[in-house]
Structure formats: structure tokens, C-alpha cells
Amino acid sequence: TREIGPEGFGAKNRDWNAKELLVDWRSSWAEHVNQTLERCNVHERVDHRTLEAQREEALALASVAERNGDERVRVAEMARAVELDRPPLPDVGARGWSMMRRGIATPASDRWQEVREIGLQVREVAREFRTQARDWLERTLDKVQERTAALGLTRAPETALERLQAARASRGAVDTPQTALERLQAARAGRGEDRGAEVERNVESAGHALSQQDRERERVLEQERVLERQRAAEREGPSHER
């Protein structure tokens, strides 16, 4: 790019080639697009950042939600992280797109189709993750509330929800994400050893979280059993005195 002055074209200016300028343009473009979508009452939003950056943000938000005991947010952010754990679509180029439209296959178009298929599989895994995790949360909350009512406790529903959140997820809830991660690993086996190692670490991390959640769940269930025995003893106490 050349500068333009009173005498016409001047020296070349490399500032327009800076990566930081391109990132700033992309950020501004995304902001304007999202404002337009909001005015049109469209829920979807665009994000100019890389998939990796978005995924790291989702994992960080999931970690914060876990510390705060907000299981619903944690599940939603983990599902978003799963959906973002995919390779970006490669650049085919204008000539490549023209050949694809004419039905002519090229190495670049084949790679594009392969990556697109991986993305579709990942989105399906994330969709299944959300559905089954949401169903499990609703069933578990109902069971906790029923148990609380059966014990004759005068606690507000929020307390039961807090105890559910403290217990995290039971074996059934985490089995679905773990299975999803395994399916994701199989779907992306051709992406190279480095990506395969990353998925292996994800599966190992999910297994570690599973063990911790199982121990927490057992602890909460034991507290439930102790409380139930105490309530039973209180009910039987007056009859023995008579």
C-alpha cells in the first residue's frame, strides 16, 4: 500500500499489513454485526476470535461456574467448549470455490469437505451433550426435592438446588459427556497425533472429574441417610417414653 500526498503516490506504507490492524477490523466488524442482529431480535451472534480462544474462554467460564456451584452454567459452557473443539475450515481460494461449484474435486476442496464433516459431527456431539445433561439435571432436582419432602424437612426449594449443585453431577450425568468425548476422539482420529493427544488429555481429565464427582455424590447421599435416620429416631422417641 502506498501513501497518497500532494504529489500523488508516495512511499510504501507497511502499517496496513499489520496483523493487529486486521484483528481490530475483525473485532469492529463483529461488533457491528452483533448490534444489527440484536436490533433484528436474532439470537445468534458472531465471534471474530479463533476457535481456540473461544474454547479457552468457555472452559474458564465452566470452571468459574463449578466453583460457584452453578451446574447449569457449567454444563452449558462445557457443551460450548466441546462444540468449539474442532479445526477451522481451510481457505480454498476463489479458484477452488469455482471448481467446487462445477463439481471438480481438488485436494483443497477434499480437505475442506473433510473438516466440514468433522465440524458437523462435533456439533451433533455437543447437541447430545446439552440434551442429556439438561434432562439429567431436571430428573435429579426432582428426586432431591422429593427426598427432602419425604423427610419432612421445612427447607425452601432453593436449598435442595444448592445441595444438588454442591454434589455436582452423578455417574449418569458425566457418562454422557465422557461418551461424547470418546465419540469426538474417534471422529477426529485423522487430524494428527497432536490433536489426538489433546483429546486423550480431555478424556483423562473427564475421568478424573468423574471420580471426584462420584466421591462428592456419595458424601451427600451419606448425609441424606444420616439425616433420615435422625428424623426416624425423633419420630420414634415419644412412643418409647410412653
C-alpha positions, 0 to 999 in steps of 0.5 A, a space after each residue: 500500500 502506498 501513501 497518497 500526498 500532494 504529489 500523488 503516490 508516495 512511499 510504501 506504507 507497511 502499517 496496513 499489513 499489520 496483523 493487529 490492524 486486521 484483528 481490530 477490523 475483525 473485532 469492529 466488524 463483529 461488533 457491528 454485526 452483533 448490534 444489527 442482529 440484536 436490533 433484528 431480535 436474532 439470537 445468534 451472534 458472531 465471534 471474530 476470535 479463533 476457535 481456540 480462544 473461544 474454547 479457552 474462554 468457555 472452559 474458564 467460564 465452566 470452571 468459574 461456574 463449578 466453583 460457584 456451584 452453578 451446574 447449569 452454567 457449567 454444563 452449558 459452557 462445557 457443551 460450548 467448549 466441546 462444540 468449539 473443539 474442532 479445526 477451522 475450515 481451510 481457505 480454498 481460494 476463489 479458484 477452488 470455490 469455482 471448481 467446487 461449484 462445477 463439481 471438480 474435486 481438488 485436494 483443497 476442496 477434499 480437505 475442506 469437505 473433510 473438516 466440514 464433516 468433522 465440524 458437523 459431527 462435533 456439533 451433533 456431539 455437543 447437541 447430545 451433550 446439552 440434551 442429556 445433561 439438561 434432562 439429567 439435571 431436571 430428573 435429579 432436582 426432582 428426586 432431591 426435592 422429593 427426598 427432602 419432602 419425604 423427610 419432612 424437612 421445612 427447607 425452601 426449594 432453593 436449598 435442595 438446588 444448592 445441595 444438588 449443585 454442591 454434589 455436582 453431577 452423578 455417574 449418569 450425568 458425566 457418562 454422557 459427556 465422557 461418551 461424547 468425548 470418546 465419540 469426538 476422539 474417534 471422529 477426529 482420529 485423522 487430524 494428527 497425533 497432536 490433536 489426538 493427544 489433546 483429546 486423550 488429555 480431555 478424556 483423562 481429565 473427564 475421568 478424573 472429574 468423574 471420580 471426584 464427582 462420584 466421591 462428592 455424590 456419595 458424601 451427600 447421599 451419606 448425609 441424606 441417610 444420616 439425616 433420615 435416620 435422625 428424623 426416624 429416631 425423633 419420630 420414634 422417641 415419644 412412643 418409647 417414653 410412653 
